[in-house]
Amino acid sequence: MKRRTTILSTASVFFIVLTLFSSCGIGIPFNIESSIDDITSESEDAVSANYNVSSDNSTIENLELIKDGTGPSLMLFYTITDSEGRIDFKTAFDAKYRINHNGINISSDEVLTVDGITLYRFSDDQKNHFQAPYYIATANSRTSPEFTCTITNTKTPSIDNEEAMVDMILSFVSGSYTIYYSPILRRFTGDAFETNPAKIRDNSSFPDYHIGIYQLDMFIHIYAAVNVSEGNFYNTYWTELAYLGHIKLNVDKT
């Protein structure tokens, strides 16, 4: 009789737990139709993007599962080369971070390496390491996460008063987002972007620069993805990694 009671008690606990998980949505996967589209013009001083989200009922229901104030969130990445040609990190990002919408969060400055070129996460002028769920900027309304944003380069004085350093400034043209913690984006170290090739070559402090021995031009290539990672669901969601374009760093060619 005792054994029967134990079996019944165990089964009861299982169904209670199952009911609780189902009622709070934990057993539900989060997945929506959304994408980041590059809308950059011919200018080499800025890149721009739209974040588009489907407006159907299923999407709205999914968005309502997000823990209020934690997403969707924008994350930005970069690498620097001596060429205007883009580096395709999309497939590698899918395999490592999206994983069929059952992804993982970014936890390292070095995000991906493809063909010897490494993609880094931005920092800012406060040397922050952006992490889930907020990353660089978070939607103020989980059910209205669309945005248009622009990243523009701006000169900042260098320490030695020689060549100007460069910062990247994030702004939202439309959409309501909170930026954590500063709109002034910098290298993964928190330093402004160096524009003097002579200081970069053979210097282990600049692993994010991939510059040839005789090259003077430098281009920062910027990528973006939107993340959702907290709420009444079990998975981590990323959009596809989008290439926003390149910005030419100001270089002293004398």
DAWOSUL-V207336 format. One record per residue. N is the residue number from 0. RES is the residue in one small letter. SS is DSSP state (A for helix, B for strand, O for the rest). PHI is phi in radians with two decimals (none if undefined). PSI is psi as a letter, one per 30 degrees, with the letter a starting at -180 (999 if undefined). Layout:
BEGIN
n=[N & N]
res=[RES & RES]
ss=[SS & SS]
phi=[PHI & PHI]
psi=[PSI & PSI]
END
This chain:
BEGIN
n=[0 & 1 & 2 & 3 & 4 & 5 & 6 & 7 & 8 & 9 & 10 & 11 & 12 & 13 & 14 & 15 & 16 & 17 & 18 & 19 & 20 & 21 & 22 & 23 & 24 & 25 & 26 & 27 & 28 & 29 & 30 & 31 & 32 & 33 & 34 & 35 & 36 & 37 & 38 & 39 & 40 & 41 & 42 & 43 & 44 & 45 & 46 & 47 & 48 & 49 & 50 & 51 & 52 & 53 & 54 & 55 & 56 & 57 & 58 & 59 & 60 & 61 & 62 & 63 & 64 & 65 & 66 & 67 & 68 & 69 & 70 & 71 & 72 & 73 & 74 & 75 & 76 & 77 & 78 & 79 & 80 & 81 & 82 & 83 & 84 & 85 & 86 & 87 & 88 & 89 & 90 & 91 & 92 & 93 & 94 & 95 & 96 & 97 & 98 & 99 & 100 & 101 & 102 & 103 & 104 & 105 & 106 & 107 & 108 & 109 & 110 & 111 & 112 & 113 & 114 & 115 & 116 & 117 & 118 & 119 & 120 & 121 & 122 & 123 & 124 & 125 & 126 & 127 & 128 & 129 & 130 & 131 & 132 & 133 & 134 & 135 & 136 & 137 & 138 & 139 & 140 & 141 & 142 & 143 & 144 & 145 & 146 & 147 & 148 & 149 & 150 & 151 & 152 & 153 & 154 & 155 & 156 & 157 & 158 & 159 & 160 & 161 & 162 & 163 & 164 & 165 & 166 & 167 & 168 & 169 & 170 & 171 & 172 & 173 & 174 & 175 & 176 & 177 & 178 & 179 & 180 & 181 & 182 & 183 & 184 & 185 & 186 & 187 & 188 & 189 & 190 & 191 & 192 & 193 & 194 & 195 & 196 & 197 & 198 & 199 & 200 & 201 & 202 & 203 & 204 & 205 & 206 & 207 & 208 & 209 & 210 & 211 & 212 & 213 & 214 & 215 & 216 & 217 & 218 & 219 & 220 & 221 & 222 & 223 & 224 & 225 & 226 & 227 & 228 & 229 & 230 & 231 & 232 & 233 & 234 & 235 & 236 & 237 & 238 & 239 & 240 & 241 & 242 & 243 & 244 & 245 & 246 & 247 & 248 & 249 & 250 & 251 & 252 & 253]
res=[m & k & r & r & t & t & i & l & s & t & a & s & v & f & f & i & v & l & t & l & f & s & s & c & g & i & g & i & p & f & n & i & e & s & s & i & d & d & i & t & s & e & s & e & d & a & v & s & a & n & y & n & v & s & s & d & n & s & t & i & e & n & l & e & l & i & k & d & g & t & g & p & s & l & m & l & f & y & t & i & t & d & s & e & g & r & i & d & f & k & t & a & f & d & a & k & y & r & i & n & h & n & g & i & n & i & s & s & d & e & v & l & t & v & d & g & i & t & l & y & r & f & s & d & d & q & k & n & h & f & q & a & p & y & y & i & a & t & a & n & s & r & t & s & p & e & f & t & c & t & i & t & n & t & k & t & p & s & i & d & n & e & e & a & m & v & d & m & i & l & s & f & v & s & g & s & y & t & i & y & y & s & p & i & l & r & r & f & t & g & d & a & f & e & t & n & p & a & k & i & r & d & n & s & s & f & p & d & y & h & i & g & i & y & q & l & d & m & f & i & h & i & y & a & a & v & n & v & s & e & g & n & f & y & n & t & y & w & t & e & l & a & y & l & g & h & i & k & l & n & v & d & k & t]
ss=[O & A & A & A & A & A & A & A & A & A & A & A & A & A & A & A & A & A & A & A & A & A & A & A & O & O & O & O & O & O & O & O & O & B & B & B & B & B & O & O & O & O & O & O & O & B & B & B & B & B & B & B & B & O & O & O & A & A & A & A & A & A & A & O & O & B & O & O & O & O & O & O & B & B & B & B & B & B & B & B & B & O & O & O & O & O & O & O & O & A & A & A & A & A & A & A & A & A & O & O & O & O & O & O & O & O & O & O & O & B & B & B & B & B & O & O & B & B & B & B & B & O & B & B & O & O & O & O & O & O & O & O & O & O & O & O & B & B & B & O & O & O & O & O & O & O & B & B & B & B & B & B & B & B & B & B & O & O & O & O & O & O & O & O & B & B & B & B & B & B & B & B & B & B & O & O & B & B & B & O & O & O & O & B & B & B & O & O & O & O & O & O & B & O & O & O & A & A & A & A & O & O & O & O & O & O & O & O & B & B & O & O & O & O & O & O & O & B & B & B & B & B & B & B & B & B & B & B & O & O & B & O & O & O & O & O & B & B & O & O & O & B & B & B & B & B & B & B & B & O & O & O & O & O]
phi=[none & -1.05 & -1.08 & -1.13 & -1.11 & -1.11 & -1.09 & -1.13 & -1.14 & -1.10 & -1.10 & -1.10 & -1.07 & -1.03 & -1.22 & -1.15 & -1.09 & -1.07 & -1.13 & -1.10 & -1.09 & -1.17 & -1.20 & -1.65 & 1.49 & -1.06 & -1.45 & -1.71 & -1.44 & -1.62 & -2.78 & -2.30 & -1.53 & -2.62 & -2.74 & -1.81 & -2.02 & -1.25 & -2.19 & -1.15 & -1.48 & -1.34 & -1.09 & -1.74 & -1.85 & -2.78 & -2.25 & -2.43 & -2.67 & -1.91 & -1.89 & -1.95 & -2.26 & -1.06 & -1.87 & -1.28 & -1.07 & -1.07 & -1.12 & -1.05 & -1.08 & -1.15 & -1.07 & -1.22 & -1.36 & -1.20 & -1.07 & -0.97 & 1.52 & -2.05 & 2.88 & -1.07 & -2.20 & -1.66 & -2.15 & -2.12 & -2.35 & -2.69 & -2.61 & -2.20 & -2.35 & -1.69 & -2.28 & -1.34 & -1.15 & -1.31 & -1.87 & -1.54 & -1.69 & -1.03 & -1.11 & -1.15 & -1.14 & -0.99 & -1.21 & -1.61 & -1.98 & -1.42 & 0.82 & 0.95 & 1.17 & -2.09 & -1.52 & -2.27 & -1.54 & -1.31 & -2.36 & -2.40 & -1.12 & -1.49 & -1.48 & -2.64 & -2.28 & -2.28 & 0.91 & 1.42 & -1.85 & -1.82 & -1.63 & -2.02 & -1.49 & -1.14 & -2.00 & -2.43 & -1.27 & -1.85 & 1.07 & -1.34 & -1.86 & -1.20 & -2.41 & -1.14 & -1.61 & -1.56 & 0.89 & -1.44 & -2.68 & -2.24 & -1.10 & -1.33 & -2.18 & -1.13 & -1.67 & -2.34 & -1.60 & -1.11 & -2.71 & -2.19 & -2.25 & -2.34 & -2.10 & -2.13 & -1.52 & -2.53 & -1.35 & -2.34 & -1.02 & -1.47 & -1.13 & -1.67 & 1.04 & -1.66 & -1.10 & -1.17 & -1.50 & -2.27 & -1.93 & -1.94 & -1.90 & -1.63 & -2.45 & -1.83 & -1.28 & -2.55 & 1.64 & -1.90 & -2.28 & -1.72 & -1.56 & -1.94 & -2.00 & -2.46 & -1.37 & -1.55 & -1.60 & -2.40 & -0.99 & -1.04 & -1.45 & 1.62 & -1.55 & -1.15 & -1.37 & -1.29 & -2.04 & -1.78 & -1.01 & -1.10 & -1.44 & -1.66 & -1.08 & 0.99 & -2.12 & -1.20 & -1.37 & -2.19 & -1.23 & -1.48 & -1.79 & -2.10 & -2.07 & -1.21 & -1.04 & -1.86 & -1.52 & -1.94 & -1.30 & -2.36 & -2.23 & -1.66 & -1.74 & -2.02 & -2.22 & -2.51 & -2.65 & -1.91 & -2.12 & -2.34 & -2.45 & -2.30 & 2.74 & -1.53 & -2.76 & -1.82 & -1.96 & -1.88 & -1.90 & -2.25 & -1.27 & -1.12 & -1.22 & -1.90 & -1.58 & -1.61 & 2.18 & -2.16 & -2.16 & -1.38 & -1.37 & -1.22 & -2.15 & -1.42 & -1.72 & -1.43]
psi=[e & e & e & e & e & e & e & e & e & e & e & e & e & e & e & e & e & e & e & e & e & e & e & f & g & e & g & k & k & k & k & l & j & l & l & k & k & k & g & k & a & f & k & g & f & l & l & l & l & k & j & k & k & k & g & l & e & e & e & e & e & e & e & f & f & k & k & k & g & g & l & l & k & k & k & k & l & l & l & k & l & g & k & f & k & l & k & j & f & e & e & e & e & e & e & e & e & e & h & h & g & h & a & l & l & k & g & k & e & j & e & l & k & k & h & f & k & k & k & l & k & l & a & a & f & g & h & k & j & k & l & l & f & e & b & e & k & k & k & f & j & f & f & i & g & k & l & k & l & k & k & k & k & k & k & k & k & l & e & g & g & b & k & k & l & k & l & k & k & k & l & j & e & l & l & j & k & k & k & j & f & k & f & j & k & a & l & f & f & f & l & l & k & k & g & j & e & f & f & e & k & h & j & f & f & i & f & f & k & i & k & l & e & g & k & e & k & k & k & k & k & k & l & l & l & k & k & k & f & k & a & i & l & f & l & k & k & k & l & k & k & k & k & f & a & l & k & k & k & k & k & j & g & 999]
END
